[in-house]
Amino acid sequence: MIIKQISIFAENRPGRLSEITDIIAKNNINLRALSIADTTNFGILRIIADDPDKVEQILKENEITVSVTGVIAVCVEDRPGGLAGILKTLAEDNIDIEYMYAFVSKQNSDEAYVIMRIEEDFRAMEVLKKNGYEGLDVK
């Protein structure tokens, strides 16, 4: 399933992540997954939330730079080789992954989830569905 990811550009300074996540929490929004990539002067906090439109709105209201990107969320069997199977399926169709991160399920200990940024996201989802992989609804 293609879902919205919020990318938040944050200065590298003590307390900045706390400030951002506090704004999100005070607006009763639940974070489902996150990833942080950093450079010398700033970091990019990528989040999956249960209400991405509201996250975008409240962060912009607080003068925080954000962008919204479509990403693929796919269920992976939580076993050795589960991720390798998905990656092999995409590679066989010559689909390139820009970046990815993962998290495990609270509801089902046999499942994990992978978030992938892929330029050809609709084609990638078709390939994954054809090969038996299910998308994820984050709500």
Secondary structure, 3 states (H helix, E strand, C coil): CEEEEEEEEEECCCCHHHHHHHHHHHCCCCEEEEEEEECCCEEEEEEEECCHHHHHHHHHHCCCCEEEEEEEEEEEECCCCHHHHHHHHHHHCCCCCCEEEEEECCCCCCEEEEEEECCCHHHHHHHHHHCCCCECCCC
